């Protein structure tokens, strides 16, 4: 399925995830993590999570719990440290420009207000 972790990626991330049993047998962390990644990459609401990733409530609760525990920061820091690039950036913003904003020089002439027409 789209956005799923490859096996070598899962092997790198698995030791960084908390593994504290809470009395109920844990669901598959890899499946839950793939579901979280699917939501984050697709931008869909949690309720639209495909059934292949399990209940959306499980993925959401695990996402929130790991965020509060700082798990996501540790994962990003560890993966960034393993990569020797000088700059790391994650950006999710999109800026759309109106079609008239694409060519500034021609638009300055077209959008300039000349005042009332002389009679």
Buried (B, 14 or more C-beta within 10 A) or exposed (E): EEEBBEEEBBEBBEEBBEEEEEEEEEBEBBBBBBBBBBBEEEEEEBEEBBEEBBEBEBBBEBBEEBEEEEBBEBBEEEBEEEEEEEEEEEEEEEEEEEEEEEEEEEBEEEEEEEEEEEE
